[in-house]
Structure formats: C-alpha cells, structure tokens
C-alpha cells in the first residue's frame, strides 16, 4: 500500500469519527499540517503515528495494512462511553503542548539576539 492510499484511508476514518485534522493532530500532539500531509500522501505516517491514530479514534490498524478493497465499517471499533471526554482532554493537552513549544521557540529566538 502506498502513502496516498493509506492517507486516504486515514481521512475516511477521521471523517467517519467527525474529527477535523486539527483535532486529530491535537490528540497526538502534532499540527494540522502533518495530518494534511499524511492524508494527501505527501509523507508517510510513522508506525507510532499509526498506533496513536488507532488509539485516538478507535480503529483497527488493518486500515493501513489490509490489501484489497477497503471496508470502513469493518475497521471502526466501538467507541467507549467516555470517548467524548477523552477526546476533549487530548485536545486540551495538544493545545498546551503547542503553546509550550511556541514559548520555547520564542525564548530560544530571544537568547540568539
């Protein structure tokens, strides 16, 4: 399976879970552009990325490995009752991670001057 096909499958799963690229990125502490690049087939998802995607939005890793026709329904796993709360928590952690990273970059830039 090539990057484009695995990216397309990730996009199908993400949209089936009603998540934006930004929300998925926040859940795994990545920015929206990384999710966009993976879904567009411009870059490959690392194995750890795939595991985090599967854990975050509850789908089987077969999404990335199963040959032949894609069956979205067969790959989606049941959502736990507290999934909405988990998702909100991950998104907040992702936002805080990005803010912390930005603060570190700003501090590093100030010390260079």
Buried (B, 14 or more C-beta within 10 A) or exposed (E): EEBEEBBBBBBBBBEBBEBEBBBBBBBBBBBBEBBBBBBEBEBBBEEEBBEBBBBBBBBBBBBBEBEEEBEEEEBBEEEEEEBEEBBEEBBEEBEEBBEEEEEEEEEEEEEEE
